């Protein structure tokens, strides 16, 4: 006999399935425990396919009648995000354009029915698939020397599997072979891709242009009319970024000149009236590379990294980006406590080193305007810097200095030449030297010589290379306009990788993490540090809050000018430090409480014992909780000067699962009931909150993994509390 359940019972069962989830539900979330998601390479002999998969993302390649991506699946949501087949790459060689693999004949571009694949044909004029190799991931470049500032011992290279598909040129082209390389990583929904073009012919071939990746992805929203600029990329199921990144914008999306979301001319059945939906991912340099590949040589392209998202939630998408960079550029987790000393005079440097050692700072950078000159190659100067570096090292402090690269003019012979005028000027920062000029060659020679002869371990390379073109035909490092961007990027990327191999810490105001740099600007306006002190306090926390959506705390620096900077007078200035100790402590608490290091610029860190005690208090706080403070930051409430603001550090792999910093900008003590989102701590039912004053209380997690806590925050002050597992705290 069939028994029908009453409607209320069915509804209750549905609600229970949603809200009363088992305690181990988070084990399936890679952002909390990625250990079960292992990269594999499998074959489907019946369909003649090879498959990259790690439980989070899957890419499927059909190998006949030619090789092509026929599946790109988001295993976290169960969705296919590929709607059409495209070539695996495209190249232009000596003026002729070629597809690399691919299949033609798909009847409609809105979606890909696997049944269509049997009728699809290879392009007879394309490079054709001839073989494959599999293996393990390999390091992009050496990272041999790890620093004591690294709070996480991340593996290098990130573990996973590698696949190479080999394509050979049509018979009328010559002995040219293209290997299309892929990597998929353990515990990360990321697939990497790059090309290697090998010339086995007897003549040189010119690589005019290349498209490393072309994927026809589903459009995540309906746009019937209007400009593609109004398209909301935050809804896309995939983010793409590349090591071919520059531009000075200090963010992954803004500094990705080789990553393009564009319209798809083959997609004639899309809803946009003018067929301009940006749903085709193309990864190619803006110009060139225009590289001559000689017989027997191999050219290697930049790399593309494709991160698949499982949510449109701002925090979760940001956490995914941060986890990706932790794995792909693990040196970016180095987070030394640093000072910018304003004078490179030996006595001033030694004073700064001594003060750093006394309070626990770990690095001194001879800053801009200090008189430090990394391009001075006189033996006596290098010997002086070597002596200072040895002195600093004896105190447990790393020493280095600042060098301006872009945004200055050398001369008409060495500056980047504007292709529109044939003269210097018009670069991203006005005037800029060309890295391929005679001056550029000497600059990097001097930098290498400096580090080899002085033993310094830090470079702050201001400007780096921002992507300028150069139309000169007289520079030894490039032939003309078309190869100028590629050659300059290679010059500086190779140098940064040289530094990374030697453990040289790199502050670079650009997105060079994937090439070896350690830190970029968090994002701030320098003239804001000329505002009245009380305004700087709020703006600083806003900058940190906004800058950590894509950056980990260790990836972005802030700035604390202890002496006057860009004006503002006494109302803006912290010196004399002891006279403005309350403000100085707020700045220290802002920064160390965020796990964000700042460039403290001045002649000293303290002027009295009382000031020294305050600095040391916050340095000690940071070092006592370094691992959790360097961990990911979940955003609670942005500073607005009207009520409390704060953030929560989370790390399910630590005993200290979370650390919340709560700030009060107002004139009176306030008490607030705050809901903490504890999902990313990995806790499920109960937690222990230990407050700054030492008392602890158990808190119950609600169905959405939040817990309410009551805090008392002093006027113009702050408080903090630690979140741990109840079981761990009892042991």
C-alpha positions in Angstrom: 0.0 0.0 0.0 1.4 3.5 -0.9 1.6 6.0 1.9 1.7 9.6 1.0 3.6 12.0 3.3 1.8 15.1 4.4 2.9 18.4 2.8 4.3 19.7 6.1 6.5 16.6 6.5 7.9 16.9 3.0 8.7 20.6 3.6 10.4 19.8 6.9 12.6 17.2 5.1 13.6 19.7 2.5 14.5 22.3 5.2 16.4 19.8 7.2 18.5 18.8 4.2 19.4 22.4 3.7 20.0 23.6 7.3 20.8 20.5 9.4 23.9 19.6 7.4 26.3 17.0 8.9 29.4 18.3 10.6 31.7 17.1 7.9 29.9 18.9 5.0 32.8 21.2 4.6 35.2 18.4 3.8 33.9 18.8 0.2 34.9 22.4 0.1 38.4 23.0 -1.4 38.7 26.4 0.3 38.6 24.6 3.7 40.2 21.2 3.0 41.7 20.7 -0.4 43.5 17.4 0.4 41.0 15.1 -1.3 41.2 16.8 -4.7 44.1 15.1 -6.4 45.0 15.8 -10.0 44.7 12.9 -12.5 45.1 12.3 -16.2 42.8 9.6 -17.5 41.9 8.3 -21.0 38.6 7.3 -22.6 39.7 4.9 -25.2 36.2 4.5 -26.7 35.9 8.2 -27.4 39.7 8.6 -28.1 39.8 11.3 -25.3 42.3 12.3 -22.7 41.1 14.0 -19.5 42.6 16.4 -17.0 40.7 16.3 -13.7 41.1 16.9 -10.0 37.5 16.7 -8.6 37.1 20.5 -9.0 37.6 21.1 -12.7 37.9 18.9 -15.7 39.2 19.5 -19.2 38.5 16.9 -21.9 40.5 16.7 -25.2 39.3 14.7 -28.2 42.4 13.4 -30.1 40.9 12.6 -33.5 40.4 13.6 -36.2 42.5 16.3 -34.5 43.1 17.3 -30.9 40.7 19.8 -29.4 39.1 20.8 -26.1 35.6 19.3 -26.1 34.8 19.6 -22.5 35.6 22.2 -19.8 33.5 21.3 -16.7 33.0 22.9 -13.3 32.8 19.9 -11.1 32.0 22.0 -8.1 28.7 23.0 -9.6 28.2 20.1 -12.0 28.1 22.5 -15.0 29.7 22.5 -18.4 31.1 26.0 -19.1 32.3 25.3 -22.6 29.8 26.0 -25.4 31.8 25.5 -28.6 35.0 23.9 -29.9 37.9 26.1 -30.9 41.6 25.5 -32.0 44.0 24.8 -29.2 46.1 27.8 -30.3 46.7 30.0 -33.2 50.0 31.3 -34.6 51.2 33.6 -37.4 54.5 32.4 -38.8 56.4 34.5 -41.3 53.2 36.2 -42.4 51.0 33.1 -42.6 48.3 32.3 -40.0 47.6 28.8 -38.7 45.2 27.1 -36.3 46.7 24.5 -34.0 44.3 21.6 -33.8 40.6 22.1 -33.4 37.5 20.8 -35.0 35.0 22.5 -37.3 31.4 21.9 -38.2 29.5 22.5 -34.9 26.0 23.3 -36.0 25.2 25.9 -33.3 27.5 27.8 -30.9 25.1 28.1 -27.9 26.0 24.7 -26.5 28.1 21.6 -27.3 26.2 18.3 -27.8 28.7 15.4 -27.6 26.8 13.6 -30.3 28.0 16.3 -32.8 31.6 15.4 -32.3 31.5 12.4 -34.6 30.5 14.5 -37.5 33.0 17.4 -36.9 36.1 17.6 -39.1 39.7 18.7 -38.7 41.0 21.8 -40.5 43.3 20.5 -43.3 45.5 23.7 -43.1 46.1 23.5 -39.4 48.9 22.1 -37.3 47.8 18.5 -36.6 48.0 16.4 -33.4 50.8 13.7 -33.6 51.4 12.6 -30.0 51.3 13.4 -26.3 53.3 13.1 -23.1 52.2 13.1 -19.5 54.1 13.8 -16.3 54.3 15.9 -13.1 54.2 19.6 -12.8 57.6 21.4 -13.0 58.9 24.6 -11.5 58.6 27.6 -13.8 61.9 28.8 -12.4 64.1 28.0 -9.3 63.1 29.0 -5.8 66.0 27.7 -3.8 66.3 30.0 -0.9 63.3 30.5 1.4 63.2 33.2 4.0 62.3 33.1 7.7 59.4 35.5 6.9 57.4 32.7 5.2 54.6 31.7 7.5 53.4 28.8 5.3 55.7 26.1 3.8 54.0 25.9 0.5 55.4 23.3 -2.0 57.2 24.4 -5.1 56.2 23.6 -7.8 52.6 23.2 -6.8 52.0 19.5 -7.1 49.8 18.1 -9.9 49.9 16.6 -13.3 51.2 17.8 -16.7 50.1 17.1 -20.2 51.7 18.0 -23.5 50.0 17.7 -26.9 52.3 17.8 -29.9 51.2 19.3 -33.2 53.2 19.3 -36.4 53.0 21.7 -39.3 51.3 21.0 -42.6 53.6 19.5 -45.1 54.1 22.7 -47.1 55.3 24.7 -44.1 58.4 22.8 -42.9 59.6 21.0 -39.8 57.9 23.2 -37.2 56.5 21.5 -34.1 54.2 23.1 -31.5 53.9 21.6 -28.0 50.8 22.8 -26.2 51.4 22.3 -22.5 48.8 22.0 -19.7 49.1 21.6 -15.9 46.4 20.8 -13.4 47.1 21.1 -9.7 46.1 19.3 -6.5 43.4 21.0 -4.5 43.0 24.0 -6.8 40.4 24.6 -9.6 43.1 25.9 -11.9 44.5 24.8 -15.3 47.6 26.3 -16.8 48.5 26.5 -20.4 51.4 27.6 -22.6 53.1 27.0 -26.0 56.5 25.8 -27.0 57.3 26.3 -30.7 60.3 24.2 -32.0 62.0 24.9 -35.3 63.5 21.8 -36.7 63.9 23.2 -40.2 67.0 24.6 -41.8 65.7 28.1 -42.0 64.6 30.7 -39.4 60.9 31.3 -38.9 59.4 34.6 -37.6 56.6 34.2 -35.0 54.6 37.3 -35.8 51.7 36.7 -33.4 50.2 34.0 -31.2 47.0 33.1 -29.4 47.9 30.8 -26.5 44.3 30.2 -25.6 40.9 30.6 -27.3 37.9 29.2 -25.4 34.2 29.7 -26.2 32.6 29.9 -22.8 29.0 30.2 -21.8 27.8 33.8 -21.2 26.8 34.2 -17.5 24.2 36.9 -18.1 21.8 38.0 -20.8 22.7 41.2 -22.6 20.3 42.0 -25.4 21.6 45.5 -26.2 24.0 48.0 -24.9 27.8 48.2 -24.6 29.9 45.2 -23.7 31.6 47.5 -21.2 28.5 47.1 -19.1 29.0 43.4 -18.9 29.6 42.2 -15.3 32.6 40.0 -15.4 32.1 39.1 -11.7 29.4 36.7 -12.8 31.8 34.7 -15.0 32.4 31.1 -14.0 36.1 31.5 -14.8 38.9 34.1 -14.1 42.0 34.0 -16.3 45.3 35.6 -15.5 48.8 35.4 -16.9 52.5 35.9 -16.0 52.5 38.3 -19.0 51.2 41.0 -16.6 52.2 44.6 -16.2 50.7 48.1 -16.2 51.2 49.5 -12.7 47.6 49.0 -11.6 48.4 46.6 -8.8 45.6 44.2 -9.4 45.3 40.9 -11.3 42.5 41.9 -13.6 43.8 45.4 -14.5 47.4 44.2 -15.2 46.5 41.4 -17.6 47.2 42.8 -21.1 47.3 39.3 -22.7 43.9 38.3 -21.3 40.9 39.4 -23.4 37.2 38.7 -23.1 35.9 39.5 -26.5 32.9 39.0 -28.8 32.7 35.7 -30.8 32.0 36.3 -34.5 31.0 32.6 -35.0 28.3 32.9 -32.3 25.5 34.2 -34.6 22.7 32.9 -32.4 23.5 34.9 -29.3 20.9 37.2 -27.8 22.9 40.4 -28.1 21.5 42.4 -31.0 24.9 43.4 -32.4 26.5 40.0 -31.4 28.9 41.7 -29.0 28.6 39.6 -25.9 32.1 39.2 -24.5 32.0 35.4 -24.1 35.2 34.4 -26.0 38.4 34.1 -24.0 41.5 34.9 -26.0 45.0 35.1 -24.5 47.4 36.8 -26.8 49.9 39.7 -26.4 48.7 43.2 -27.6 51.5 43.2 -30.2 54.0 40.7 -31.4 55.9 38.9 -30.1 57.6 39.1 -33.5 60.3 36.7 -32.5 62.8 35.0 -34.9 63.1 31.3 -34.1 66.4 30.0 -35.5 67.0 26.4 -36.7 67.2 24.2 -33.7 65.7 26.7 -31.3 62.5 26.6 -29.2 60.4 29.6 -28.3 58.3 29.4 -25.2 55.2 31.6 -24.7 53.8 33.2 -21.6 51.5 31.1 -19.4 47.8 31.4 -18.8 46.1 30.3 -15.6 42.4 29.6 -15.7 40.6 29.6 -12.3 37.1 28.2 -12.2 34.7 29.7 -9.7 31.8 28.0 -7.9 30.0 31.1 -6.8 29.2 34.7 -7.6 29.8 35.7 -3.9 32.4 38.5 -3.7 34.2 37.0 -0.7 34.3 33.5 -2.0 35.6 34.5 -5.4 38.2 36.7 -3.8 39.3 33.8 -1.5 39.6 31.6 -4.6 42.0 34.1 -6.3 44.0 34.4 -3.1 44.3 30.7 -2.7 45.4 30.4 -6.3 48.2 33.0 -5.9 49.3 31.3 -2.6 49.9 28.1 -4.6 51.2 29.6 -7.9 53.5 32.3 -6.3 54.1 31.0 -2.8 56.9 33.5 -2.1 54.2 36.1 -2.0 53.4 34.8 1.5 56.8 36.2 2.7 55.8 39.1 4.9 58.8 40.8 6.5 58.3 43.8 8.9 60.1 46.6 7.2 61.2 50.2 7.6 62.1 52.8 5.0 65.1 54.7 6.3 65.1 58.2 4.9 68.9 58.6 4.7 71.5 56.2 3.3 74.3 57.8 5.3 76.0 54.8 7.1 75.4 56.2 10.6 71.7 56.8 9.8 71.4 53.3 8.4 73.0 51.7 11.4 70.7 53.7 13.7 67.7 52.4 11.8 69.0 48.8 11.9 69.7 49.1 15.6 66.1 50.3 16.3 64.6 47.6 14.0 66.5 45.0 15.9 65.4 46.3 19.3 61.7 46.2 18.5 61.7 43.2 16.1 61.5 44.8 12.7 63.1 42.5 10.1 64.1 44.6 7.1 65.5 48.1 6.3 65.1 49.6 2.8 67.1 52.7 1.9 64.2 54.6 0.4 63.7 57.1 -2.4 65.4 60.4 -1.7 67.8 58.7 0.8 70.9 59.1 -1.4 71.1 55.4 -2.0 72.2 54.7 -5.6 72.0 51.1 -6.7 73.5 52.1 -10.1 76.8 53.3 -8.4 79.3 50.7 -9.3 82.4 52.3 -7.8 84.2 49.6 -5.7 84.4 51.8 -2.6 80.6 52.4 -2.7 79.8 48.7 -3.1 82.2 47.9 -0.3 80.4 50.5 1.9 77.0 48.9 1.2 78.5 45.4 1.8 79.7 46.5 5.2 76.3 47.9 6.0 74.6 44.7 4.8 76.9 42.6 7.0 76.1 44.8 10.0 72.4 44.5 9.4 72.7 40.8 9.0 74.5 40.5 12.4 71.5 42.1 13.9 69.0 39.8 12.2 67.9 42.5 9.8 67.9 42.3 5.9 69.1 45.4 4.1 68.4 46.6 0.6 67.3 49.7 -1.3 65.1 51.5 -3.8 65.6 51.9 -7.5 63.5 53.9 -9.9 63.1 52.3 -13.3 60.1 53.6 -15.2 58.7 57.2 -15.0 62.0 58.9 -15.6 63.9 60.0 -18.7 67.5 59.0 -19.5 68.1 60.7 -22.9 66.8 60.6 -26.5 69.0 57.6 -27.3 67.8 55.4 -24.5 64.2 56.4 -23.8 61.3 54.5 -25.2 60.3 56.0 -28.6 56.6 56.8 -29.1 55.5 55.0 -32.4 53.1 57.9 -33.1 55.7 60.7 -32.9 59.0 59.0 -33.4 60.3 60.7 -30.3 60.4 60.0 -26.5 57.3 60.8 -24.5 53.8 59.4 -24.3 54.8 56.3 -22.3 52.5 55.1 -19.5 54.3 57.3 -17.0 55.3 60.1 -19.5 58.9 59.3 -20.2 60.5 55.9 -19.6 63.7 54.3 -20.5 63.6 51.3 -22.9 64.8 48.2 -21.2 66.3 47.1 -24.5 68.4 50.2 -24.9 72.1 50.4 -24.1 71.2 52.1 -20.8 68.7 49.2 -20.0 71.4 46.6 -20.6 73.8 48.4 -18.3 71.0 48.9 -15.7 70.4 45.2 -15.2 74.1 44.4 -15.3 74.6 46.9 -12.5 71.7 45.5 -10.5 73.1 41.9 -10.7 76.5 43.1 -9.8 75.2 45.1 -6.8 73.6 42.0 -5.3 76.4 39.7 -6.0 79.0 42.0 -4.5 77.1 43.5 -1.5 75.1 40.6 -0.2 72.0 42.7 0.1 68.8 40.8 0.1 66.1 43.4 -0.8 65.1 45.4 -3.9 62.3 47.9 -4.2 62.0 48.3 -7.9 59.8 51.3 -8.5 58.0 51.4 -11.9 59.3 48.0 -13.0 58.2 47.6 -16.6 54.7 49.0 -17.2 54.2 47.7 -20.7 55.6 50.5 -22.9 56.2 50.0 -26.6 59.4 51.3 -28.2 59.6 52.2 -31.9 63.4 52.5 -31.9 65.4 50.4 -34.4 68.7 51.2 -32.8 68.4 49.6 -29.4 70.4 46.4 -29.1 67.7 44.6 -27.0 65.0 44.6 -29.6 64.6 45.1 -33.4 61.7 47.5 -33.6 58.2 48.2 -32.4 56.6 44.8 -32.8 59.0 42.9 -30.6 59.6 45.7 -28.1 57.0 44.8 -25.6 57.8 41.1 -25.5 61.6 41.7 -25.3 61.3 44.2 -22.4 58.9 41.9 -20.5 61.4 39.1 -20.9 64.3 41.2 -19.7 62.6 42.2 -16.5 60.9 38.8 -15.9 64.2 37.0 -16.3 65.8 39.5 -13.8 63.0 39.0 -11.2 63.4 35.2 -11.6 67.1 35.6 -11.0 66.4 37.5 -7.8 63.8 34.9 -6.7 66.3 32.0 -7.2 68.7 33.9 -4.8 66.1 34.7 -2.2 66.2 38.5 -2.9 63.0 40.0 -1.6 61.2 42.1 -4.3 58.8 45.0 -3.6 57.4 45.8 -7.1 54.5 48.2 -7.6 53.0 46.0 -10.3 51.5 42.5 -10.7 54.8 40.5 -11.2 54.0 37.8 -8.6 54.0 35.0 -11.2 57.5 36.2 -12.3 58.9 36.2 -8.8 58.0 39.4 -7.0 56.9 39.3 -3.4 54.7 42.3 -2.8 53.0 45.2 -4.5 51.1 48.2 -3.2 47.9 47.5 -1.3 46.3 50.4 -3.1 46.3 54.0 -1.7 46.7 57.6 -2.8 50.0 59.0 -1.6 48.7 62.5 -1.0 46.2 61.1 1.5 49.1 60.8 3.9 49.1 64.6 4.0 45.6 64.7 5.4 45.0 65.3 9.1 46.1 62.3 11.2 42.6 61.3 12.4 41.4 61.1 8.8 44.4 58.9 7.8 43.4 56.3 10.4 40.0 55.7 8.8 41.3 55.9 5.2 44.1 53.4 6.0 41.6 50.8 7.1 39.4 51.4 4.1 42.5 50.9 1.8 43.3 47.6 3.6 39.6 46.4 3.4 39.4 47.2 -0.3 42.9 45.9 -1.2 42.5 42.5 0.3 39.6 41.2 -1.9 42.2 39.8 -4.3 45.4 40.1 -2.3 46.4 38.2 0.8 47.7 40.5 3.6 51.3 39.7 2.7 50.8 40.7 -1.0 50.2 44.4 -0.5 52.2 47.0 1.3 50.8 50.2 3.0 52.7 53.4 3.8 53.3 55.3 7.0 55.3 58.5 6.6 56.6 59.2 10.0 57.9 62.6 8.8 56.0 65.1 6.6 55.1 63.7 3.2 53.6 65.7 0.4 52.7 68.5 2.8 50.0 68.7 5.4 52.2 70.3 8.1 52.0 69.4 11.8 48.4 68.2 11.6 49.4 65.4 9.2 52.8 64.4 10.7 53.5 61.8 13.3 56.9 63.1 14.3 57.7 63.8 17.1 56.4 60.2 17.7 55.9 60.4 21.4 53.8 63.6 21.0 51.4 61.7 18.8 51.6 58.3 20.4 47.9 57.5 20.4 47.7 58.1 16.6 51.0 56.1 16.1 49.5 53.2 18.0 46.3 53.3 16.0 48.4 53.0 12.8 50.4 50.1 14.2 47.2 48.4 15.4 45.5 48.9 12.0 48.4 47.4 10.1 49.6 44.6 12.3 46.0 43.7 13.1 45.5 43.2 9.4 48.7 41.3 8.9 49.7 44.0 6.4 53.2 45.5 6.5 53.8 49.2 5.8 56.8 51.2 4.7 57.5 53.1 7.9 59.4 56.0 6.3 61.5 58.2 8.6 64.8 58.4 10.5 63.6 56.3 13.4 60.9 54.0 14.7 60.8 55.4 18.3 62.1 58.5 20.1 61.4 57.5 23.8 61.1 54.4 25.8 57.4 54.8 25.9 57.2 55.0 22.1 59.5 52.0 21.8 57.2 50.0 24.1 54.2 50.7 22.0 56.0 49.7 18.8 57.3 46.5 20.3 53.9 45.7 21.7 52.3 45.5 18.3 55.3 43.8 16.7 55.2 41.2 19.4 51.4 40.8 18.9 52.0 40.2 15.2 54.8 37.7 15.7 52.8 35.8 18.4 50.0 35.3 15.9 51.9 35.6 12.6 50.4 32.5 11.0 46.8 33.5 11.4 47.4 37.2 10.7 49.1 36.3 7.4 46.1 34.1 6.5 43.1 35.1 4.5 41.0 38.0 5.6 37.2 37.8 5.6 35.6 41.2 5.4 33.2 42.2 8.2 32.4 45.9 8.0 34.2 48.6 6.0 35.4 51.7 7.9 33.1 54.7 7.5 33.8 56.7 10.7 30.2 56.2 11.9 30.4 52.9 13.7 32.7 49.9 14.3 34.6 48.3 11.4 36.8 45.3 11.2 37.9 42.0 9.6 38.4 38.4 10.5 41.5 36.3 9.6 40.7 32.6 9.0 42.7 29.5 8.5 41.1 26.0 9.1 44.6 24.4 9.1 45.8 26.2 12.3 44.9 25.8 15.9 44.1 29.5 15.9 41.3 29.2 13.4 40.3 32.8 13.4 41.4 36.2 14.7 38.9 39.1 14.6 40.1 42.8 14.8 37.4 45.3 15.6 38.0 49.0 15.6 36.1 52.0 17.0 36.6 55.4 15.3 34.1 57.2 17.6 34.6 59.4 20.7 33.0 57.1 23.2 33.2 53.4 24.2 30.7 51.3 22.4 29.3 47.8 22.9 28.2 45.8 19.9 26.7 42.4 19.2 28.7 41.3 16.1 27.9 38.3 14.0 31.2 36.5 12.9 31.1 34.4 9.7 33.1 31.4 10.8 32.5 29.1 7.8 36.0 29.5 6.5 37.6 28.6 9.9 36.4 25.1 9.2 34.4 25.0 12.5 30.9 23.6 12.3 29.1 23.5 15.6 30.9 25.2 18.4 33.9 27.4 18.9 35.8 29.1 21.7 36.3 32.8 21.5 39.2 34.1 23.6 39.1 37.9 24.1 41.9 40.3 24.4 41.5 40.6 28.1 42.1 36.9 28.5 38.6 35.6 29.2 37.1 32.9 27.0 33.6 31.8 26.2 32.1 29.0 24.1 29.9 30.2 21.2 27.4 28.2 19.2 27.5 28.3 15.4 24.2 29.0 13.7 23.0 27.1 10.7 24.9 29.5 8.4 28.1 29.0 10.4 28.0 32.4 12.1 28.4 33.1 15.8 27.3 36.1 17.7 29.8 37.7 20.1 29.5 40.9 22.3 32.5 43.2 22.3 33.3 46.4 24.1 35.5 48.7 22.0 37.2 51.7 23.7 36.8 55.1 22.2 39.3 55.6 19.3 40.5 52.1 20.1 40.3 48.5 19.1 39.9 45.0 20.5 40.6 41.6 19.2 39.6 38.0 19.8 40.8 34.6 18.9 38.6 31.8 17.5 39.6 28.2 18.2 38.0 24.8 18.2 36.5 24.0 21.6 38.2 20.7 21.6 41.6 22.2 20.8 41.3 24.8 23.5 40.5 22.1 26.1 43.6 20.1 25.3 
